Amino acid sequence: MARIAPLTPPYQAAVEEALRKWMPPGVAREPLALFRLLQHHSELASRMRVLGAGLLAHGELPALDREIVIARVTARCGCRYEWGVHAAVFASVVGLTPEQVEATVSGDPGHPAWSGRQRALIAAVDELHDTATVCDDTWTKLAEHFPADQLLEFLVLAGWYRTIAYVANGVGLEEEPWAAPYPDR
């Protein structure tokens, strides 16, 4: 059970309105537990929604690259909650194969499922996770594939999903019942 329980219906009108903003139009599911959790601090949630939505829907990184970064960051953080949501909702839509989805958890940057571009992303995520920086060699490999705006977005995206992992893991957020199961290592 989560240390701070996500809000449950019936919601106050302001919470209902805020949750509608978090969920894409036409989605029949209950708002994500993460979104309902964040509504305990509505001001923080509203500030977080702008950045999160911007990275997901209006970013410069191609969707496939974005989801590789998100999956690897959340896997390295052991965030089953967020990894499972993205694996269930976005992985197949952006073209991640089942082998690649599994490799975000158990593979190294040299895994045969990854292209050179994808290996550069995985290596950079791993370095950021381990050292909070990217060495010159890894940066050079990234820069071969990504322009400056996408490199900056990559850094923010990786940091953002580490923040999400801290929140979900810190409160012990339970996985969504429909989320993809986290691979056993």
DRENRODREN-678178 format. One line per 5 residues: number of its first residue (from 0); their letters; for each residue x negated, y, z of C-alpha. Coordinates in nm, 3 decimals, padded with zeros to 5 digits. Layout:
NUM	A	X/Y/Z; ...
This chain:
0	MARIA	00.000/00.000/00.000; -00.126/00.346/-00.089; -00.258/00.564/00.195; -00.037/00.843/00.061; 00.278/00.704/-00.096
5	PLTPP	00.383/00.848/-00.432; 00.712/01.037/-00.414; 01.025/00.839/-00.498; 01.366/00.942/-00.632; 01.578/01.129/-00.569
10	YQAAV	01.336/01.414/-00.635; 01.383/01.775/-00.540; 01.462/01.987/-00.847; 01.114/02.142/-00.863; 00.949/01.799/-00.842
15	EEALR	01.181/01.662/-01.110; 01.088/01.949/-01.340; 00.716/01.909/-01.273; 00.729/01.534/-01.339; 00.907/01.594/-01.670
20	KWMPP	00.610/01.809/-01.774; 00.366/01.530/-01.692; 00.546/01.262/-01.895; 00.561/01.270/-02.274; 00.906/01.347/-02.420
25	GVARE	01.126/01.044/-02.475; 00.935/00.809/-02.242; 01.187/00.590/-02.060; 00.950/00.486/-01.779; 00.952/00.626/-01.429
30	PLALF	00.681/00.894/-01.399; 00.343/00.739/-01.322; 00.261/00.677/-00.959; -00.042/00.905/-01.001; 00.181/01.194/-01.109
35	RLLQH	00.426/01.128/-00.826; 00.135/01.115/-00.582; -00.004/01.448/-00.699; 00.332/01.616/-00.637; 00.251/01.611/-00.266
40	HSELA	00.038/01.914/-00.362; 00.238/02.079/-00.640; -00.005/02.367/-00.699; -00.299/02.131/-00.739; -00.091/01.904/-00.962
45	SRMRV	00.008/02.191/-01.192; -00.355/02.295/-01.234; -00.463/01.935/-01.297; -00.187/01.878/-01.554; -00.318/02.153/-01.781
50	LGAGL	-00.667/02.005/-01.805; -00.552/01.644/-01.822; -00.296/01.711/-02.093; -00.544/01.921/-02.285; -00.802/01.644/-02.287
55	LAHGE	-00.549/01.379/-02.392; -00.345/01.566/-02.650; -00.552/01.858/-02.772; -00.914/01.748/-02.752; -01.178/01.756/-03.022
60	LPALD	-01.306/01.404/-02.959; -01.144/01.142/-03.181; -00.883/00.941/-02.991; -01.080/00.616/-03.017; -01.392/00.777/-02.869
65	REIVI	-01.184/00.943/-02.597; -01.033/00.613/-02.490; -01.371/00.436/-02.488; -01.501/00.705/-02.254; -01.194/00.687/-02.030
70	ARVTA	-01.201/00.308/-02.013; -01.573/00.295/-01.938; -01.561/00.569/-01.673; -01.267/00.411/-01.495; -01.420/00.063/-01.523
75	RCGCR	-01.754/00.181/-01.382; -01.563/00.344/-01.096; -01.366/00.024/-01.037; -01.043/00.217/-01.091; -00.806/-00.060/-01.184
80	YEWGV	-00.511/00.179/-01.172; -00.623/00.423/-01.442; -00.806/00.163/-01.649; -00.488/-00.048/-01.663; -00.267/00.245/-01.763
85	HAAVF	-00.495/00.347/-02.050; -00.557/-00.011/-02.163; -00.180/-00.071/-02.178; -00.071/00.258/-02.334; -00.356/00.380/-02.555
90	ASVVG	-00.603/00.100/-02.638; -00.422/-00.067/-02.925; -00.277/00.263/-03.051; -00.626/00.409/-03.105; -00.769/00.086/-03.246
95	LTPEQ	-00.958/-00.069/-02.957; -00.976/-00.446/-03.000; -00.912/-00.682/-02.708; -01.286/-00.765/-02.712; -01.375/-00.395/-02.684
100	VEATV	-01.123/-00.336/-02.406; -01.276/-00.622/-02.208; -01.629/-00.496/-02.288; -01.551/-00.161/-02.125; -01.547/-00.355/-01.799
105	SGDPG	-01.805/-00.629/-01.845; -02.026/-00.537/-02.141; -02.342/-00.333/-02.157; -02.404/-00.057/-02.413; -02.561/-00.310/-02.650
110	HPAWS	-02.252/-00.533/-02.660; -02.187/-00.648/-03.019; -01.831/-00.509/-03.009; -01.967/-00.154/-03.026; -02.087/00.048/-03.324
115	GRQRA	-02.395/00.270/-03.290; -02.174/00.570/-03.216; -01.982/00.377/-02.952; -02.304/00.244/-02.797; -02.420/00.602/-02.754
120	LIAAV	-02.097/00.687/-02.570; -02.117/00.382/-02.344; -02.483/00.447/-02.261; -02.410/00.812/-02.181; -02.115/00.722/-01.956
125	DELHD	-02.332/00.469/-01.774; -02.610/00.722/-01.721; -02.367/00.986/-01.598; -02.217/00.734/-01.359; -02.555/00.624/-01.224
130	TATVC	-02.747/00.953/-01.223; -02.505/01.242/-01.286; -02.708/01.336/-01.594; -02.795/01.215/-01.944; -03.160/01.157/-02.036
135	DDTWT	-03.307/01.320/-02.347; -03.313/00.997/-02.549; -02.945/00.923/-02.483; -02.851/01.285/-02.551; -03.034/01.273/-02.885
140	KLAEH	-02.840/00.959/-02.982; -02.511/01.124/-02.884; -02.599/01.439/-03.077; -02.651/01.231/-03.392; -02.280/01.153/-03.385
145	FPADQ	-02.112/01.447/-03.212; -02.123/01.827/-03.260; -02.171/02.062/-02.965; -01.799/02.110/-02.894; -01.742/01.736/-02.873
150	LLEFL	-02.051/01.687/-02.657; -01.918/01.940/-02.407; -01.575/01.780/-02.414; -01.733/01.438/-02.358; -01.900/01.563/-02.039
155	VLAGW	-01.578/01.718/-01.908; -01.374/01.409/-02.004; -01.613/01.177/-01.821; -01.609/01.400/-01.513; -01.232/01.438/-01.523
160	YRTIA	-01.170/01.065/-01.524; -01.422/01.016/-01.245; -01.211/01.265/-01.048; -00.896/01.070/-01.132; -01.073/00.751/-01.020
165	YVANG	-01.164/00.917/-00.690; -00.801/01.012/-00.631; -00.654/00.675/-00.730; -00.917/00.470/-00.547; -00.930/00.703/-00.248
170	VGLEE	-00.561/00.666/-00.171; -00.549/00.299/-00.275; -00.298/00.362/-00.553; -00.135/00.037/-00.658; -00.147/-00.058/-01.024
175	EPWAA	00.157/00.015/-01.239; 00.359/-00.308/-01.283; 00.335/-00.280/-01.663; -00.037/-00.188/-01.673; -00.293/-00.408/-01.847
180	PYPDR	-00.452/-00.655/-01.608; -00.809/-00.569/-01.515; -01.049/-00.835/-01.645; -01.222/-01.054/-01.393; -01.596/-01.007/-01.411
